[in-house]
Amino acid sequence: MDKSPPPLRIIHATECLAAGTLQVMRALAGVLDAAGAAQVILYSRREESPPDVAAQFPAAVRLIEVPPARGNHAAFVRGFTRALRHECAHWAPTHVHLHSSKAGFVGRFALRRQSQLKVLYSPHGLSFLDNARPVANALRYGLERMASQWNATPVACGTGEGELLAKLTQRRAFVLENPVDDAFFSVSDAARQGRTVVTVGRISRQKAPERFAEMARRVLALHPDVRFVWVGDGDPHGRAQLEAAGCEVTGWVDKPGVLDHLARADVYLQTSRWEGMPLSVIQAMAAGLPCIVTDVVGNRDAVEHGVSGYVVASEVHMAEHTVALLDDETARRTLGKASRLTAKNRFSAEVFAARVRALYGLVQEPEPGALPYLNHSSALEKACYGTPA
């Protein structure tokens, strides 16, 4: 008798099919498509979503668009809930994977009585980690706490997020670290001259452009020939702050453009207030750049202080490390090589695929690097899944 499991039928749902979430979902869908899974993506657009979003996924993946999450979100909640429940009732998925905080809350609420469903929840960066906004954070934490009572397996994009999810939900959180495209490992350092600092991402409160601008002011006061480049676009006020400090802002660029900027950069600087597992940082690591990052969840999970870069808590130390690296080619190369090796060992497409297969139960025995479910007393489990409070 054939005891093989039934083919997977997976609904992915998000209100954020853009930026890092889009890249991770595209990689996830690719692995699952190769494994023979049928997939539906329920999504809404953002300003930075590509116009040809369907072309980002394998041809067999079906996409369903719902209203965007804007204003009071009423249209989004209604459309998202209706479409999700309809697909669950008529398509009979084996899994529902909710991506990002808003879809995670609305989706878990919509499916809270369907205990037979296997629901996965990936925040891609928890929404209550902005320490400068305690009231908003308390509300967001309360919503996450409420939703944690409903049926869902937490899936973290890094160990720091995994620890938070495990404490919040009192469940083991599977860690599926974000992957990096192989193209970033091929970036050459031939064009690097020791005079360019770069960051990549949306200009937004999360990424703290005012801190990047302050770093530019501090460093340019000592080395006026250094270039500070922000690859991306977003909030007009943040862009104005960057340009007033002497930073170049590229606007949105495609992947070849990002690769070109990383090839010409000497130091990668991440000034964000909070993260999940920042794709831009692990892309810079794969490109062989030393990374100087703020000491927050996600950043400190990716970068090992003194080995692949520096994790810093103050603007003074961030500026000091930036100047020191610009002045020391040997240190830049040593840290850059360690960055690339770390990225290869942790964030490659092969490692990501092994973890996806483990998460969805596509393998009987854990593959190397797949972060298998181990027994609760093991040190590896505590590192990978977090320790519930």
N, C-alpha and C positions, 0 to 999 in steps of 0.2 A: 504494500500500500504506500502511495506517495504521501510522505509527511512534510513535504516542503511547505513553507508558509505561503499564504495567499499574496499575490502581487500588492505592493504598496499603492495606496491612493491617498495623496497628500494635498491638503489645502494649506497654502501659505497665505497669510493675511497681514497687511500693514497699511498704515496711513502715510508711510514715508518711503516711497519707492524712488529714492534719490541718494546721492552721495555714498557714504560708507555702507549704509543698509542695503542699497541696491547692489553694490559690489559683492557683499557677502551672500545675499540671496541668489545672485546670478551664479556664484561658485557652488552654492548648495544645490541649486536646481540642476546644474551640470552634472554633479556627482550622482544625484538621485536618478536623473534621466539615463545615465550610463548604466545604472543598476536595474533599469526596467520599470521604474516607478512612474505611475500616472500622476500628473501634478496640475493643480489650479492655483493661480495667483490672484488674490483679491486685494485690490490696491486703490489708493488715490494718489493724484499727482501733487508735486510741489513745483515751485518756480524753477528749480534746477533739475527736475526730472527730464531726461532726454525725450525729444518728441517721438522718436522711434523706439519707445520703451519695450514693445513686444519683441523687437529684433535683438534685444539683449539676452533673450532666453532661448533654450532649445525649441525647435519648431513644434514639438509635441505638447509643450506647455500651454495651457489655456489661460488667458488673462481676462479678468472681470474688473472694470473700473467703477468706482463709487465716488460720490462727491468728496471734495477735499476737506480736510479738517481745519476750517477757518471760522473766525467769529465765535459764536457760542457753540459751534460743533453740532448743532441739532441735525442738520441735513446729513452730515457725515455719520452720526450715530444711527440715524434711521436707516440710511442706505446700507451701511456696513452690516448692521444687525440683520436686516432683511436678507441681504445676499448671502451672508454666512449661514444663517439658519436654513435658507433654501438649498444651498449646496450640500449641507450636512444631511438634510432630509432626503434629497433626491439623488445624490451622488454616492452616498455611503462611504465617506473617507475612512481610512485606517488611522490617519493622523491629522490633526490640525496644528499647524505651527504658527504662532502669533509672534510678529516681529515688531519691536519698539513699544514704548510705554502706552500710548493711546490705544492702539490696536490691542495691546495686551490686556488693558483694563476692560474695554468694551467687549472684546471677544470672550474673555473669561466670564464676564457677567452674562452674556448672551447664551453661553453653553454651560452655565453653572449646574443645571439639572441633568445634563447628559453625561452621567458618570461612566458610561460605557466607552466614551470617546477617549482616545489618547491625545491629550492636549499638551503641547510644548510651548514655552514662553521664553523668548529671547529679547531682553530689553534693549540690547545694543547701546548700553549706557543708561544707567538708572537716572531718573529725572529729578531726584531729590538731593543731588550732591552739590548744588550751588550754595556754598556756605554764606554767601553775601545776601541771600534772600531767605531768611529763616521762616517767615510766615508762609511764603509760597512753598518752601521745602516741607514744612509741617503738613500742609494740605496734600502735597504729592506723596509724602510718606504714608499719610493716612489712607489714601486711595490704594497704594501698593499693598499696605497691610490688609485692607479689606479684601482686595482681589486675591491675596495669598491664601485665603481660606477656601477658594474654589479650586476645582480639579485642574492642575497643570503641573508638569515637570519643568522646573526652572533650568534654562540652558544659558550659561554665562559665556561671555566672549573673553574672559580673562579670570585669573585666580582671585583678584581683588573683588571683582563683581560676583564671583562664585561664593566667596565667603559672606558677602552681604546678603545674597539671595538665600543661602542656606540658613542664616540667622533669621531672616525675615519670614521665610515660609516654613521653617522647621522640616524641610525636605532636603535630600541630597541634590546638589546642583551640578549637572553635567557641565564640564568646561569644553567648549568648542571654540578654540582660539581662532581669530580671524586669519584668513589666508592672504598671501601676497602673490600677485601675478608673477610668473617666471621671468617676464621681461625685465623686471626691476633688478634681478640678479646679474643681468648682462650689462648694466650701466658701467661705462669706463670712467676712470678718474683722470684721464689724460688732459682734460681741459681745466682741471682745478688749479687755481693760482693762490689760494689762501686768502681771498679777499671777498668772499660772498657768503652771506648767511641767508637761509631760505626757510620758509614754512609753506605748507600746502593745506588749503581747506576753505570752508565758508567763513566769511567775515561775519562773526556773530558773537553774542555775549559769551557763549560757551568757550570760544577760542580766544577770548580776551585780546582783541587787537590793540587795545590801549597799552597792554604790557609789552607787546612786540614793538610798538612805537617807542615806548620808554627805553627798551633795550637799544634800539637804533640811536636814540639821542645820546645815551651813555657811551656807547662804543664809538659813534662818529665824533664825539668830542675828543677822543684820543686818536682815532684812525679815520680821518675824513674820507679816505679812498675806499672804504669798505662799502659794499652794496648790501642792502637789506631788501629782500624780495618776498612779497606775499603772493603766492600762486593761488588765485581764486578770486572770488568777489562776494558780494552780499550786502550787508547793512551800509547805507550811504554815509552815516555818521562815522562808523568805524573806518570806512575807507578814507574819509577826510582826515581822521586822526593819523592814520598811517602815512598818508602823503605829506601832511604837515611836518611830520618827523623826518622826512627824507626817504621814506620807503617807496619802492616801486611796487605797484599793484598791477598784476597782469590781466585781471579779468579771468573769466572761465576759460580753461584750456582743455584740450583732449589729452588722452593718455600719452601719445608721443610728445606733446608739449611738456607734460609733467616730467617725463623721463629726461628730456633735454635740460630742464631747469635743475633737476637733481644731479645730472652729469656735470653741470657747471658750478654747483654749490660746494662749499667746503665744510660748513657746519649746518646742521639742522636744528632749528629752535622751535620748541612747542610750548606755548605760554598758556594753554587751556586751563579753565577753572575746574572742569570735570571731564571724564572720559569713560568709555567702556573698555575697548582695546583699540586705540587709534590707528586706523589703516595708514594714515599719512606717515606716522612714526615708523611702522614696520616696513613700509615701502622705502623710506629713507635708510633704514637699517639694511635692507636687502641691496640697496644701491651703494652700500659701503660708506655711509656717512656717520660720523660721531654725532650723537643726539644729546642735546641739552633740553631737559623737560622739567615742567613743574611737578612737584611732589603730590600727585593725586592718583586715585585709582585709575588703572589703565596705563598711564605713563610709567609709573613705577613697576608695573607688572611686565612691561616690555623691555625697559632699559635697566641694565645692571650698573649701579653707580660705580664709576672708576674703571669699568671693564668695557662697556659698549658706549659709554657716554656719562652724563652726570644728571642726577635727580636732585633738584634744588628747591628750597623753600622760600628763598628771598630773591628780590630783583638784584640786589647787590651781588650775591653769589652767582646768579645767572650771568650778569655782565662780566664778572671776573673770569668765569670759565670760558665765556665766548672769546674774550680778548686773548686769554692764554692759549686757546686752541688755534686761533688765527695766527698767532706768533710762533707756533710750534708744529712744523710739518710732521715730525716723527710721531708726536702724540696723536695728531689727526689720523695718520695712517694706521697706527696701532689700534686705536679705538674703532676706526672704520672697519678694519679686518674682523675684529671681534663682533661688531654689529652684523656684518654679512653672515658670519658663521652662525650666530644666534638665530638670525632670520631663517637660514637654511634648515637648521635643526628643529625649529619650532613652528614656523609659519609657512612652510612650503605647501604646494598643492597636494603633494603626496601625503603629508602628515594630516592635512585637513580632511582629505578623502577618507583616510583610515578612521578618523574620529567620527565623521558622518556615518560611516557604515556601522560603527559601534553604537552610536546614538539611536539609529533606526532599527537596530537588531538585524542587520543584514549579514552578520558573521556569527558563527557559532563560537569561535575562539577569538579573543582580542588580538588585533594586529599590533605590531610594534608602533608605539607612539599614539595608540588609539585611546589612551586614558580609560582603561577598563574599570568597571565597577568592582572595587575591592572591598574586603571586609572593613568594618567601620573603624577598627583600631589602627589601621595601617597609616603610617606617616604619609605615604603617597596619596592616599585618599583625602587626608586632611589638606594637603597642598593643592590637590586638583579640584576637590568638590567643596571645600570650606567645611568648617566645623560648626554645626548648629549650636545655638546658645543653649 
